[in-house]
Amino acid sequence: MAEPLIELKGVSKAFGSRVVLDRIDLTLYRGDALGIIGPSGTGKSTILRIIAGLDVPDEGEIFVQGRQRLGSIDDVPDSIGIGLVFQQSALFDSLTVEENVGFYLLRHSKLSRQRIRALVNEKLEMVGLADIGDRYPAQLSGGMRKRVSFARAIIADPDNPKDRPEVLLYDEPTAGLDPIASTVLEDVIRQLQCVNVGCSSYAIVTHQESTVRRAVDRLVFLYEGKIQWEGSAQEVQTTDHPMIRQFASGSTEGPIHATG
């Protein structure tokens, strides 16, 4: 059995009177490539924020390598590094690519500017963006901005191995991109799992079939605050589960109610 890295047990979360997660159980294992799918507004991004320690559940328990997390990531650092790649890239428009990728190290490490630049260039090469460190986000395409955010998520202080992310969380990484740009990013996600950057496990929130097919091994389907189905990426093509069939076909007929 693979080692459980992060476990959510009976986790609930509400915003006002709206319950978005209702006593869910979810485990992310070492080496996992987990996809989280489901209709919009069903709490998928909230799960990522809770895993990352940015949000605290109203009920339930979170365990990181078997040790219970109490509070947010600001209260007690986790035993493993967790990086979050936001849906909108979340780059600073006034900073260059180099300054964006090296932002954490520039402010929280004792590394020289020259060494940080070398680390930034190394991570940019990993995501296929060598020699763009002097550009600004406005000069980049949407796909390039996404890859810059990937590079920022995996950079770490080599003098502090605990900073290295072992888990990466992607919030709709290919949303709004054309099929070719999506393929490039899906390949990058897989490559980052294989190269020696520490991030051996990841979870992806996605709506795109190509991302499920190319970058996911295991899937959970979230609806009305609960995990309604779990299986392999291959099983999603053959299952008779009515919610999966409706979601995959985009039909308005079935147990999932249209929200838009």
N, C-alpha and C positions, 0 to 999 in steps of 0.2 A: 504494500500500500504506500502511496505517495504521502509525504509528510504534510499535514495541515499547517499552512502558514498563518492564515487569518480565518477566524470562525466568528460568524454572527449567529447568536442563539436567542430566539424569541425577540428579535429587534422590532420595535415600533417607533414611528415618527409621524407627528402631525404638525401642520402649520395652521394655527387657529383651529377651526372645527373640521378641517380637511385632513383625514388620515391618509398618508401616502404610503406608509409601510405598516403592515399589520402582523406582528409576531412572526417575522420571517426567520428561517434558518438558512445559512449559506456558508459554504466552506471554499476557500481558495487554497489550492494545494501547490506544493513546490513543483515547478515545471508546467503549471496550468496555463492554458490559453482559453480563458473563459469569456463567452459572449453573453451579454445581458440584453434581451430583446423584449419588446412589448409596445403597446400603443403609447403615444405621447402623453406626458403628464401622469405617468403611473409610478414614479419614484425611482427610475433607473439612475438618474444622476445623483439622487440623494443617497443611494447605496454607495456610490463611489466616494462621495464626500464623507460618509460615515466610515468607510474602510480607511480613507486617508487620514481620519482623525480631525477633519475640519468641522464636521457636525457631530453632535452628541445625541444618541438616541434618547427618546423619552422613556422607553422600557427596554429590557433585554441586556445581554452581555456580549462583549467583544473580547476575543482572545487573540493575541499575537504570539505565535510559537508557543501556545499553551499557557501564556501568562495573560491574565485579565487586564485590559486597558481601562483605567478609571479616569474619566474626563476626556479632554481633547488632546491633540498632539502637543499643544502648548503647555499642558499641565505636566505630562510625563512622556518623554521621548520613547518611541518604540524601539524594540531590539533589532528591527530590520528597517532599512530605508524604503520609503514608499513615495514614488513620484506620480504626480497627477498632470496629465496633458489635457488642458481645458479645450472645450469645443471651439471657442473663438480665438485660440492661440494665446490670448492675453499677453501680447508683447507690448513693451513700452515704446510708443511711437517716437519719442524724443531721443531714444538711445539707439546706437548702431546694433547690428546683429551681434557683433562681438561683445558689446556691453550687455545685451539681453541674455545671451547664453552664459556669460560669466558673472551675471548679476550677484548670485549667492556668494561665489568665491571672492568677488571684489569687496564684499561687505562683511563677510564672516570668516574669512581665512587669513592666514599670515603669508600666503604665497605671493611671490613677486608678480608684478604686472606682466613681465615677460613669460613667466611660467604659466600664468592663467591664459595668456594669449595662445600658447602652445596647446594647452588642454582644450580650449575652445575650438581651435582649428582641427584638432583630432576628432572631436565629436561632430563637427560640421562635415568632415570627410566621411564619417560613418553614415551620415544620412544623405550623402551625395551632394553636398553644398560647399565644396571647397572654394576658398578665395572670394567669399562674399561678406567677410566680417566687417568691412567698412560701409556696407549698405544700410539703409534704414528700412523698417518694415513696409513703408509706403511704396518702396521700390521693388517689392517682391510680389509674386503671384500668391494666390491663396494656398496652393499646395506647398510652396516654398516656406511660407509663414508657419504652416503646420509642422514642417520638418525642422524648422528652427526651434519650435516649442519642444519637439522631441529631443533635440540636442540639449536644450536647457534642462529637461527633466532627468537626463542621464549623467550630467556632469557632476563630479564629486571631487572633494579634496583628497588627493592620493595620500596625504599625510594623516588622514582620518578615515580609515576604511569603513567605519560605521555610517558615514554619510552616503555611501554608495547605495543607490536604490536596488533592492532585490525584487521589488514589485512595482510594476508600472500600471497605471490606470488611465484609460483613454475614454474620453467623453465624446462620442460621435466623431472620431478623427477624420472621416471622409465625407462628412456632411457638406453639401454644397459644391463638391468637386466633380469635375468631369471624369468619365470612366478611366482614362489614362492616368490622370493625377491620383485617382483612388488606388489604382493598381500599384503605383510607385510607393504610396504610403503603406499599403498592405504588405508589400514586400519588405519595407523598412521595419515594420513591426515584427515580422517573423525573424528578420536578420538580427535585430536587437536582442531577441531571446537567445540567439545562438552564439553571438560573439561574447568575448570576455569582458562584459561591462557590469556583470552582477545581476541584471534584471532578468532572472530566469522564469518569472511568472508574470502574467498580466491578465487584466480583465478589461473588456471593451463593451461600452454601450453603443449600440449601432442599430440602424434601420435598414442598412444596405445588404442585399443578398450577397454581393461580391465579397464584402468584408467577412460575412459568416463563412463563405465557402473557402476563402483564401487565408484567413488569419485566426480562425477559431477552431478549437477541438471539441469543446464542451459548451452547452447552451443551457440557460435558464430563461423561462418566459414569465414575465411579471405582468400581472393585471389585477386591478382593484386591491393593491397593496399586498398581494400574496404571490408566491411562486406557484404558478399553475401547472408547469411542466418542466422537466429536466431531462436532458439526453445529449447524445453526441451530435455534432454538426451534420453527420450523415443521416441520422435518424429523423432530423427535422424534415427531410424530403419524403419520408415514407410513413411517418406516424399518422394515425387516424384521429388524433386529438382534435376536436372541433375548433378550438381556439387557434391552434397552430395552422390548421388548414385555412381558416378564414383570414388570419393575419398574412399568411404567405400569398394568398390569392388577391388580397385587397378587397374582398367582398363586403358589402354592407349588410349581408344576411348572415346571421349567426349569433353566438353568445356575446361577442364583443360589441359594445354600444359605441356608435360614432360620437366623438367629443368635439369635433371641429365645426 
